[in-house]
Amino acid sequence: MAKYSEKASEKVEKTMHEMKEGKLKSGSGKKVTSKKQAIAIGLSEARKEGAKVPKKKS
């Protein structure tokens, strides 16, 4: 299983919290209701900040 950096884990935790509060939105502006989507957004943001995260599956 993939290992993520501490920074990436914090980012995912933050996005999950936002999703539960109903504040997390996807790129199209719609509310995110899926846990998987929230995790994907968190990992994507962590990747942009330079955290150690494995590449996306294509």
PASEBA-1860 file (N, C-alpha, C; in nm, 3 decimals):
! residues 58
1> MAKYSEKA> 0.084/-0.119/0.000/0.000/0.000/0.000/0.088/0.125/0.000 ~ 0.039/0.229/-0.062/0.116/0.351/-0.077/0.133/0.424/0.056 ~ 0.249/0.483/0.074/0.276/0.562/0.194/0.274/0.709/0.153 ~ 0.206/0.789/0.232/0.200/0.932/0.205/0.278/1.008/0.310 ~ 0.327/1.125/0.274/0.402/1.207/0.368/0.307/1.264/0.473 ~ 0.363/1.314/0.580/0.282/1.373/0.688/0.206/1.495/0.637 ~ 0.270/1.573/0.552/0.207/1.693/0.495/0.084/1.655/0.412 ~ 0.096/1.547/0.335/-0.015/1.500/0.253/-0.129/1.451/0.342
9> SEKVEKTM> -0.096/1.381/0.449/-0.197/1.331/0.542/-0.274/1.446/0.607 ~ -0.202/1.551/0.643/-0.267/1.669/0.703/-0.362/1.735/0.603 ~ -0.320/1.742/0.477/-0.402/1.805/0.373/-0.531/1.725/0.352 ~ -0.520/1.592/0.349/-0.638/1.506/0.331/-0.731/1.521/0.451 ~ -0.673/1.526/0.571/-0.752/1.543/0.693/-0.831/1.674/0.688 ~ -0.766/1.779/0.640/-0.830/1.911/0.631/-0.946/1.908/0.529 ~ -0.924/1.845/0.414/-1.030/1.840/0.312/-1.148/1.754/0.359 ~ -1.119/1.645/0.434/-1.227/1.562/0.487/-1.312/1.642/0.585
17> HEMKEGKL> -1.246/1.723/0.667/-1.317/1.808/0.763/-1.407/1.908/0.689 ~ -1.353/1.969/0.583/-1.431/2.063/0.502/-1.551/1.994/0.440 ~ -1.533/1.870/0.391/-1.642/1.797/0.329/-1.754/1.772/0.430 ~ -1.715/1.730/0.551/-1.814/1.701/0.654/-1.892/1.826/0.695 ~ -1.827/1.943/0.687/-1.894/2.069/0.718/-1.977/2.120/0.600 ~ -1.957/2.061/0.482/-2.031/2.102/0.363/-1.968/2.220/0.291 ~ -1.841/2.247/0.318/-1.774/2.363/0.258/-1.685/2.327/0.140 ~ -1.659/2.197/0.120/-1.569/2.154/0.014/-1.642/2.150/-0.119
25> KSGSGKKV> -1.581/2.213/-0.221/-1.641/2.215/-0.354/-1.542/2.159/-0.455 ~ -1.596/2.096/-0.558/-1.512/2.041/-0.665/-1.475/2.153/-0.761 ~ -1.399/2.119/-0.863/-1.356/2.218/-0.962/-1.471/2.285/-1.034 ~ -1.582/2.214/-1.051/-1.698/2.270/-1.120/-1.784/2.356/-1.028 ~ -1.750/2.358/-0.898/-1.824/2.442/-0.804/-1.933/2.369/-0.728 ~ -1.952/2.240/-0.758/-2.056/2.162/-0.688/-2.003/2.111/-0.555 ~ -2.093/2.091/-0.459/-2.055/2.038/-0.328/-2.005/1.895/-0.341 ~ -1.901/1.863/-0.265/-1.845/1.728/-0.264/-1.913/1.650/-0.153
33> TSKKQAIA> -1.967/1.531/-0.187/-2.035/1.448/-0.087/-1.967/1.313/-0.071 ~ -1.876/1.278/-0.162/-1.810/1.149/-0.161/-1.677/1.156/-0.085 ~ -1.653/1.057/0.003/-1.526/1.050/0.077/-1.410/1.033/-0.019 ~ -1.429/0.947/-0.121/-1.322/0.921/-0.218/-1.284/1.049/-0.292 ~ -1.384/1.129/-0.327/-1.358/1.253/-0.399/-1.284/1.352/-0.309 ~ -1.320/1.357/-0.182/-1.254/1.446/-0.087/-1.107/1.407/-0.071 ~ -1.080/1.278/-0.062/-0.943/1.230/-0.049/-0.863/1.265/-0.174 ~ -0.923/1.247/-0.291/-0.857/1.278/-0.417/-0.822/1.427/-0.425
41> IGLSEARK> -0.911/1.512/-0.380/-0.886/1.656/-0.380/-0.772/1.690/-0.285 ~ -0.772/1.628/-0.167/-0.666/1.651/-0.070/-0.530/1.609/-0.122 ~ -0.524/1.492/-0.187/-0.397/1.444/-0.242/-0.350/1.533/-0.357 ~ -0.444/1.579/-0.437/-0.411/1.667/-0.549/-0.352/1.798/-0.498 ~ -0.413/1.856/-0.393/-0.363/1.981/-0.336/-0.225/1.959/-0.274 ~ -0.206/1.845/-0.208/-0.077/1.814/-0.148/0.031/1.800/-0.256 ~ -0.005/1.738/-0.368/0.087/1.722/-0.481/0.132/1.858/-0.532 ~ 0.037/1.951/-0.543/0.069/2.086/-0.593/0.164/2.159/-0.498
49> EGAKVPKK> 0.154/2.129/-0.367/0.241/2.193/-0.269/0.377/2.125/-0.259 ~ 0.395/2.015/-0.331/0.524/1.948/-0.334/0.541/1.837/-0.232 ~ 0.431/1.790/-0.172/0.439/1.681/-0.074/0.468/1.549/-0.145 ~ 0.520/1.451/-0.069/0.552/1.320/-0.126/0.422/1.239/-0.140 ~ 0.373/1.233/-0.262/0.251/1.159/-0.293/0.275/1.082/-0.422 ~ 0.240/0.953/-0.426/0.257/0.877/-0.551/0.177/0.938/-0.666 ~ 0.220/0.910/-0.789/0.153/0.961/-0.907/0.010/0.909/-0.916 ~ -0.073/0.984/-0.989/-0.212/0.941/-1.013/-0.214/0.815/-1.096
57> KS> -0.314/0.729/-1.073/-0.331/0.612/-1.159/-0.401/0.660/-1.285 ~ -0.357/0.613/-1.400/-0.420/0.657/-1.525/-0.495/0.547/-1.592
END
